[in-house]
Amino acid sequence: MASMMDVSELTDEALLDRIQRAAFNYFLNTTNLANGLVADNSRPNAPVSIAVVGFALSSYPVAVERGWLSRAEALERSLAALRFFSDSDQSGAPAATGYKGFYYHFLDPDTGARVWRSELSMIDTALLIAGALASSMYFDADIPGEIKLRELVDMLYRRVDWQWAHDGGDTLRQGWKPECGFLHYGWEGYNEATLLYVLALGSPTHPSHGDGYRAWTATYQWENLYGFDFLYGGPLFVHQFSHAWIDFRGIQDRFMREKRCDYFENSRRATLIQREYAKRNPNEFSGYDEHCWGLTACDGPSDEFPDVTGLPRRLFGYAARGVPYGPDDGTLAGWAPLASLPFVPHLVLDAARKMHLRYPEMMSDSRFASGFNPTLGNSDRGAWVSPGNFGLDQGIVIMMIENHRSELIWRLMRSCPYIRAGLRHAGFRGGWL
């Protein structure tokens, strides 16, 4: 763990490099090299998360450019994962890996079979496919391994049946299970699904239809909070995940043209609203202020934990905490501000330093725990800290730091014809498009 003196003396660039590299080490430590699958979290017996594999595929190019991994090693890891999904059981059976080009949310790390009776996840498949596309844009050499990688990615993307995922309706479904069919809820309100719709609309084989995107945006909620007009989304991650791959600066769909805004500016405002909420601290939790903020999807204490039972408040465990309507139980995610680095760099760097100095226990080996709760702390142990690390947290930190430092992922995806086509079909115009 970096000492307080170390952090205070590091330049911004050195601090970001340390955090980014430590986050990347998560993938080095939790990947099955035989099949390229990556654990959801670092706790014992954790399953694979297909979304985390997508973040890993996107992070390998960063590691090559930063000198943390050779191009050959990154290619080998990427090919292992892509070959696995290419050859995986797509029968949709309860113990298969996927169906219709989609994949079950959680898989066995050795066999790749579905675990936990998890759903066939549309959004998590989208995160995986986005990572695969980023990989294919980076590995562009005319050599056998990189040619094979691009062929695999193209096949995986073309195999996804986005039309089927509509289940006859306008908007895309969130999931499907072999036991009961499609889950009885769709996407409503603004969230991380922008990337999902862009991929669905850009498909050359089974594309979604434009009416679906318009039907989804019709459920948006435009609000004024703390003096900011913005497209509401409570948890901070909904303003970050699609932005890890897509550069929304200066491009607008119909909704944003009417609001004279864009999604990048909207995420900037959402980040400022998060900071203002923590400063006001309406629930009077410990630690909240303008230097300590970040309510998002993260792990937190639950009522079942023996060390926190009896407290006169509800504790939510792993949940999507949000601003300003909750849920909020005093749990913050130290990584969440850093995933907003491109939006408000100076405020994010301030928060990163101040939170680390106050609560160094939230980081181990310069890697963020999923969540920490200062209200449940004491003089002996400091804040309550979530055990282990989660791959989604580490992946978004790597990518958003890199987009701030070099725009690597944004540059790769701006050149991706499928992303450009999907954005255009969704009605985006202007800027780099």
C-alpha positions as CSV (number, residue, x, y, z in Angstrom):
1,M,0.0,0.0,0.0
2,A,1.3,3.4,-0.9
3,S,2.0,5.6,2.1
4,M,0.3,8.9,2.7
5,M,3.7,10.6,2.1
6,D,4.1,8.8,-1.2
7,V,0.7,9.9,-2.5
8,S,1.1,13.5,-1.5
9,E,4.5,13.7,-3.3
10,L,3.4,12.0,-6.5
11,T,2.7,14.1,-9.6
12,D,-0.7,13.7,-11.1
13,E,0.8,11.6,-14.0
14,A,2.7,9.4,-11.6
15,L,-0.4,8.9,-9.4
16,L,-2.5,7.9,-12.4
17,D,0.1,5.5,-13.7
18,R,0.4,3.8,-10.3
19,I,-3.4,3.4,-10.0
20,Q,-3.9,2.3,-13.6
21,R,-1.1,-0.3,-13.5
22,A,-2.3,-1.7,-10.2
23,A,-5.8,-2.0,-11.7
24,F,-4.4,-3.9,-14.7
25,N,-2.7,-6.3,-12.4
26,Y,-6.1,-7.6,-11.4
27,F,-6.4,-9.1,-14.9
28,L,-3.0,-10.7,-14.6
29,N,-4.0,-12.3,-11.3
30,T,-7.5,-13.5,-12.1
31,T,-7.4,-14.8,-15.7
32,N,-7.5,-18.5,-16.7
33,L,-4.8,-18.5,-19.4
34,A,-6.2,-21.7,-20.9
35,N,-9.4,-20.0,-22.0
36,G,-8.9,-16.3,-21.4
37,L,-11.8,-16.1,-19.0
38,V,-11.6,-13.5,-16.1
39,A,-13.1,-13.8,-12.6
40,D,-15.8,-11.4,-11.6
41,N,-13.9,-10.6,-8.4
42,S,-10.8,-11.8,-6.5
43,R,-12.6,-13.7,-3.7
44,P,-12.2,-17.5,-3.6
45,N,-14.3,-19.5,-6.0
46,A,-15.6,-16.4,-7.9
47,P,-17.3,-17.2,-11.2
48,V,-16.3,-15.6,-14.5
49,S,-18.2,-12.4,-15.5
50,I,-18.5,-12.0,-19.3
51,A,-18.5,-8.2,-18.9
52,V,-15.2,-8.3,-17.0
53,V,-13.8,-10.3,-20.0
54,G,-14.8,-7.3,-22.2
55,F,-13.0,-4.9,-19.9
56,A,-9.9,-7.1,-20.0
57,L,-9.9,-7.3,-23.8
58,S,-10.1,-3.5,-23.9
59,S,-7.3,-3.1,-21.3
60,Y,-4.7,-5.3,-23.1
61,P,-4.0,-2.7,-25.7
62,V,-3.5,-0.2,-22.9
63,A,-1.0,-2.5,-21.2
64,V,0.9,-2.9,-24.5
65,E,1.1,0.8,-25.0
66,R,2.2,1.4,-21.4
67,G,4.8,-1.3,-21.6
68,W,3.2,-3.6,-19.0
69,L,2.7,-6.5,-21.4
70,S,4.2,-7.4,-24.7
71,R,2.1,-7.3,-27.9
72,A,2.5,-11.0,-28.3
73,E,1.4,-11.7,-24.7
74,A,-1.6,-9.5,-25.1
75,L,-2.5,-11.1,-28.4
76,E,-2.3,-14.6,-26.8
77,R,-4.6,-13.7,-23.9
78,S,-7.1,-12.1,-26.3
79,L,-7.1,-15.0,-28.7
80,A,-7.7,-17.4,-25.8
81,A,-10.8,-15.6,-24.8
82,L,-12.1,-15.1,-28.3
83,R,-11.5,-18.7,-29.3
84,F,-13.4,-19.8,-26.2
85,F,-16.5,-17.8,-27.0
86,S,-16.3,-18.8,-30.7
87,D,-16.3,-22.5,-29.8
88,S,-18.7,-22.2,-26.8
89,D,-22.0,-24.1,-26.4
90,Q,-24.7,-21.8,-27.9
91,S,-27.5,-24.2,-27.4
92,G,-29.2,-22.2,-24.7
93,A,-29.4,-25.2,-22.4
94,P,-29.3,-24.6,-18.7
95,A,-25.6,-25.6,-18.6
96,A,-24.5,-24.0,-21.9
97,T,-22.4,-20.8,-22.3
98,G,-24.9,-18.9,-24.4
99,Y,-27.6,-18.6,-27.0
100,K,-28.3,-16.6,-30.1
101,G,-24.8,-15.0,-29.8
102,F,-25.5,-13.8,-26.3
103,Y,-23.9,-15.3,-23.2
104,Y,-24.9,-16.1,-19.7
105,H,-23.8,-13.4,-17.2
106,F,-21.7,-15.7,-15.0
107,L,-19.7,-18.8,-16.1
108,D,-17.6,-21.5,-14.6
109,P,-13.9,-20.4,-14.9
110,D,-12.8,-23.8,-16.2
111,T,-15.6,-25.1,-18.3
112,G,-17.3,-21.9,-19.3
113,A,-20.7,-23.4,-18.4
114,R,-23.5,-21.2,-16.9
115,V,-23.4,-20.9,-13.1
116,W,-25.8,-19.5,-10.4
117,R,-28.8,-19.9,-12.8
118,S,-27.7,-16.6,-14.2
119,E,-29.5,-14.8,-17.0
120,L,-28.5,-14.6,-20.7
121,S,-27.5,-10.9,-20.3
122,M,-27.9,-8.5,-23.1
123,I,-25.9,-5.6,-21.5
124,D,-23.1,-7.8,-20.3
125,T,-22.8,-9.4,-23.8
126,A,-22.6,-5.9,-25.2
127,L,-19.7,-5.0,-22.9
128,L,-18.0,-8.2,-24.0
129,I,-18.5,-7.5,-27.7
130,A,-17.4,-3.9,-27.2
131,G,-14.1,-5.2,-25.7
132,A,-13.7,-7.6,-28.6
133,L,-14.2,-4.8,-31.1
134,A,-11.7,-2.6,-29.3
135,S,-9.2,-5.6,-29.5
136,S,-9.9,-6.0,-33.2
137,M,-9.2,-2.3,-33.9
138,Y,-5.9,-2.5,-32.1
139,F,-4.5,-5.7,-33.4
140,D,-4.5,-4.6,-37.0
141,A,-1.2,-6.1,-38.3
142,D,-1.1,-8.4,-41.4
143,I,0.2,-11.4,-39.5
144,P,-1.6,-14.7,-38.9
145,G,-2.4,-14.2,-35.2
146,E,-3.8,-10.8,-35.6
147,I,-5.7,-11.7,-38.7
148,K,-7.3,-14.6,-36.9
149,L,-8.3,-12.4,-34.0
150,R,-10.1,-10.0,-36.3
151,E,-11.9,-12.9,-38.0
152,L,-13.0,-14.2,-34.6
153,V,-14.3,-10.8,-33.4
154,D,-16.2,-10.3,-36.7
155,M,-17.8,-13.7,-36.4
156,L,-18.8,-13.1,-32.7
157,Y,-20.4,-9.8,-33.5
158,R,-22.2,-11.0,-36.6
159,R,-23.6,-14.0,-34.6
160,V,-25.5,-11.9,-32.0
161,D,-29.2,-11.9,-32.8
162,W,-30.3,-8.4,-31.6
163,Q,-33.6,-8.8,-33.4
164,W,-34.5,-11.8,-31.2
165,A,-33.6,-9.8,-28.1
166,H,-36.5,-7.5,-28.8
167,D,-39.0,-10.3,-28.0
168,G,-41.4,-8.7,-30.5
169,G,-41.4,-5.4,-28.7
170,D,-39.8,-2.0,-29.3
171,T,-37.1,-1.9,-26.7
172,L,-34.4,-4.6,-26.1
173,R,-35.0,-7.0,-23.2
174,Q,-32.5,-7.2,-20.3
175,G,-32.2,-10.9,-20.1
176,W,-33.5,-14.4,-20.9
177,K,-33.4,-17.7,-19.0
178,P,-33.9,-21.2,-20.4
179,E,-36.3,-22.0,-17.5
180,C,-38.7,-19.1,-18.1
181,G,-37.8,-17.2,-21.3
182,F,-37.4,-13.5,-21.4
183,L,-37.3,-11.6,-18.2
184,H,-40.4,-9.4,-17.7
185,Y,-38.7,-6.1,-17.7
186,G,-36.9,-3.9,-20.3
187,W,-34.7,-0.9,-20.2
188,E,-36.4,2.2,-18.9
189,G,-34.8,5.5,-18.1
190,Y,-31.3,6.6,-19.0
191,N,-28.6,4.1,-18.1
192,E,-25.5,2.3,-19.5
193,A,-27.6,0.8,-22.4
194,T,-26.5,3.4,-25.0
195,L,-23.6,1.2,-25.9
196,L,-26.0,-1.8,-26.2
197,Y,-28.2,0.0,-28.6
198,V,-25.3,1.3,-30.7
199,L,-24.0,-2.2,-31.1
200,A,-27.5,-3.6,-31.9
201,L,-28.1,-0.9,-34.5
202,G,-24.7,-1.3,-36.1
203,S,-25.0,-5.1,-36.7
204,P,-24.6,-6.1,-40.4
205,T,-26.6,-9.4,-39.8
206,H,-29.3,-9.1,-37.2
207,P,-29.7,-5.4,-36.5
208,S,-32.1,-3.8,-34.0
209,H,-34.5,-1.3,-35.5
210,G,-34.3,2.5,-34.9
211,D,-37.8,2.6,-33.3
212,G,-36.3,0.6,-30.4
213,Y,-33.8,3.3,-29.6
214,R,-36.4,6.0,-29.9
215,A,-38.7,4.1,-27.7
216,W,-36.0,3.8,-25.1
217,T,-35.0,7.5,-25.2
218,A,-38.7,8.3,-24.8
219,T,-38.4,7.0,-21.2
220,Y,-35.6,9.5,-20.3
221,Q,-36.1,11.7,-17.3
222,W,-34.7,15.3,-17.8
223,E,-34.3,17.0,-14.4
224,N,-32.8,20.1,-12.7
225,L,-30.8,19.2,-9.6
226,Y,-28.7,21.6,-7.6
227,G,-28.9,24.1,-10.5
228,F,-27.8,21.6,-13.2
229,D,-30.1,20.6,-16.0
230,F,-29.3,17.0,-16.9
231,L,-30.5,13.6,-18.0
232,Y,-31.1,11.8,-14.8
233,G,-29.3,8.6,-13.8
234,G,-28.7,8.0,-10.1
235,P,-25.6,5.7,-9.9
236,L,-22.4,7.2,-11.3
237,F,-21.6,4.1,-13.4
238,V,-24.5,4.7,-15.8
239,H,-22.8,8.0,-16.8
240,Q,-19.4,6.1,-17.4
241,F,-19.7,2.7,-18.9
242,S,-20.7,3.6,-22.5
243,H,-18.2,6.4,-22.4
244,A,-15.4,4.0,-21.8
245,W,-15.7,2.9,-25.4
246,I,-17.5,5.8,-27.2
247,D,-16.3,9.4,-27.4
248,F,-19.6,11.3,-27.0
249,R,-17.9,14.8,-27.2
250,G,-19.7,16.9,-29.8
251,I,-22.0,14.2,-31.2
252,Q,-25.8,14.4,-30.5
253,D,-28.8,12.2,-31.0
254,R,-32.2,13.8,-31.4
255,F,-32.8,13.9,-27.7
256,M,-29.6,15.8,-27.0
257,R,-30.0,18.1,-30.0
258,E,-33.3,19.2,-28.5
259,K,-31.6,19.8,-25.1
260,R,-28.6,21.6,-26.7
261,C,-26.3,19.2,-24.8
262,D,-24.4,16.0,-25.4
263,Y,-23.8,12.8,-23.4
264,F,-20.3,13.8,-22.4
265,E,-21.5,17.1,-21.0
266,N,-24.3,15.3,-19.3
267,S,-21.8,13.0,-17.6
268,R,-19.8,16.1,-16.5
269,R,-22.9,17.5,-14.9
270,A,-23.8,14.2,-13.3
271,T,-20.4,14.1,-11.7
272,L,-20.8,17.6,-10.3
273,I,-24.2,16.6,-8.9
274,Q,-22.6,13.7,-7.2
275,R,-20.0,16.0,-5.6
276,E,-22.6,18.5,-4.5
277,Y,-24.8,15.7,-3.0
278,A,-21.9,14.5,-0.9
279,K,-21.1,18.1,0.1
280,R,-24.7,18.6,1.3
281,N,-24.8,15.1,2.9
282,P,-28.5,15.0,3.6
283,N,-28.3,11.7,5.6
284,E,-25.3,13.0,7.7
285,F,-23.0,10.1,6.9
286,S,-19.4,10.2,8.0
287,G,-16.8,11.2,5.5
288,Y,-19.1,12.7,2.9
289,D,-18.0,16.1,1.5
290,E,-16.8,17.8,-1.7
291,H,-13.5,15.8,-1.5
292,C,-15.1,12.4,-0.7
293,W,-17.9,11.2,-3.0
294,G,-18.9,8.5,-5.5
295,L,-22.2,6.7,-5.2
296,T,-22.5,3.9,-7.8
297,A,-22.9,0.1,-8.2
298,C,-20.5,-1.3,-5.6
299,D,-20.2,-3.8,-2.8
300,G,-21.2,-2.6,0.7
301,P,-22.0,-3.9,4.1
302,S,-25.3,-5.8,4.6
303,D,-27.6,-6.4,7.5
304,E,-26.3,-10.0,7.6
305,F,-22.8,-9.0,8.5
306,P,-22.3,-9.8,12.2
307,D,-20.3,-6.6,12.9
308,V,-23.0,-4.2,11.7
309,T,-26.2,-5.9,12.9
310,G,-28.4,-3.8,15.2
311,L,-27.7,-0.5,13.5
312,P,-30.9,1.6,13.1
313,R,-30.5,1.8,9.3
314,R,-30.8,-0.5,6.3
315,L,-27.6,-1.7,4.7
316,F,-27.8,-2.8,1.0
317,G,-24.8,-5.2,0.4
318,Y,-23.9,-5.1,-3.4
319,A,-26.3,-2.5,-4.8
320,A,-26.5,0.4,-7.3
321,R,-26.3,3.4,-4.9
322,G,-27.5,6.7,-6.4
323,V,-27.9,10.4,-6.1
324,P,-30.0,12.1,-4.9
325,Y,-32.9,9.6,-4.4
326,G,-30.8,6.7,-3.1
327,P,-30.3,4.1,-2.1
328,D,-27.6,5.5,0.2
329,D,-26.3,3.7,3.3
330,G,-23.1,5.6,3.7
331,T,-21.1,3.4,1.3
332,L,-18.8,5.1,-1.3
333,A,-16.7,3.7,-4.1
334,G,-13.2,5.2,-4.2
335,W,-12.8,4.1,-7.8
336,A,-16.0,5.9,-9.0
337,P,-14.5,9.4,-9.2
338,L,-11.6,8.1,-11.2
339,A,-13.9,6.6,-13.7
340,S,-15.2,10.2,-14.3
341,L,-11.7,11.5,-14.9
342,P,-12.2,12.8,-18.5
343,F,-15.3,14.8,-17.4
344,V,-13.8,16.9,-14.5
345,P,-10.1,16.0,-14.2
346,H,-9.1,18.5,-11.5
347,L,-12.0,17.6,-9.2
348,V,-11.4,13.9,-9.7
349,L,-7.7,14.1,-8.9
350,D,-8.5,16.1,-5.8
351,A,-11.0,13.4,-4.7
352,A,-8.5,10.6,-5.5
353,R,-5.8,12.2,-3.3
354,K,-8.0,13.3,-0.4
355,M,-9.9,10.0,-0.1
356,H,-6.7,8.0,-0.2
357,L,-5.2,10.2,2.5
358,R,-8.2,9.9,4.8
359,Y,-9.0,6.2,4.1
360,P,-5.9,4.4,2.9
361,E,-7.5,1.2,4.0
362,M,-9.8,1.4,0.9
363,M,-6.8,0.5,-1.3
364,S,-4.5,-2.5,-1.2
365,D,-1.4,-2.5,-3.4
366,S,-2.8,0.7,-5.0
367,R,-5.9,-1.2,-6.1
368,F,-9.4,0.0,-5.0
369,A,-11.8,-2.1,-3.0
370,S,-15.3,-2.1,-4.4
371,G,-16.7,0.0,-1.6
372,F,-15.9,1.5,1.7
373,N,-18.2,2.9,4.5
374,P,-16.7,5.5,6.9
375,T,-19.9,5.6,9.0
376,L,-19.3,2.0,10.1
377,G,-15.6,2.6,10.9
378,N,-13.9,2.9,14.2
379,S,-10.6,4.1,15.6
380,D,-9.1,0.6,15.4
381,R,-9.8,-0.4,11.8
382,G,-10.9,2.8,10.0
383,A,-13.7,2.6,7.5
384,W,-15.6,-0.6,6.7
385,V,-14.0,-1.9,3.5
386,S,-15.3,-4.5,1.0
387,P,-13.0,-7.5,0.8
388,G,-11.2,-8.3,-2.4
389,N,-11.5,-6.5,-5.7
390,F,-14.1,-6.5,-8.5
391,G,-13.1,-6.7,-12.2
392,L,-15.7,-4.2,-13.4
393,D,-14.2,-1.5,-11.1
394,Q,-10.6,-2.2,-12.2
395,G,-11.6,-2.3,-15.9
396,I,-13.4,1.0,-15.9
397,V,-10.6,2.7,-14.0
398,I,-8.0,1.5,-16.6
399,M,-10.0,2.6,-19.6
400,M,-11.2,6.0,-18.3
401,I,-7.7,6.9,-17.1
402,E,-6.4,6.0,-20.5
403,N,-9.0,8.0,-22.3
404,H,-8.0,11.0,-20.2
405,R,-4.3,10.4,-20.8
406,S,-4.1,9.4,-24.5
407,E,-7.7,8.8,-25.8
408,L,-6.5,5.3,-26.9
409,I,-9.8,3.5,-26.6
410,W,-11.8,6.4,-28.0
411,R,-9.5,6.6,-31.0
412,L,-9.8,2.9,-31.7
413,M,-13.6,2.9,-31.5
414,R,-14.0,6.1,-33.6
415,S,-12.4,4.1,-36.4
416,C,-14.7,1.1,-35.9
417,P,-17.2,1.0,-38.8
418,Y,-19.8,-0.9,-36.7
419,I,-19.7,1.8,-34.0
420,R,-20.0,4.6,-36.5
421,A,-22.9,2.8,-38.2
422,G,-24.7,2.2,-35.0
423,L,-24.4,5.8,-33.9
424,R,-25.7,7.0,-37.2
425,H,-28.6,4.6,-37.1
426,A,-29.4,5.9,-33.6
427,G,-29.6,9.5,-35.0
428,F,-26.2,10.8,-33.8
429,R,-24.7,13.6,-35.9
430,G,-21.9,16.1,-35.8
431,G,-18.4,16.1,-34.2
432,W,-16.1,13.3,-35.3
433,L,-19.0,11.5,-37.0
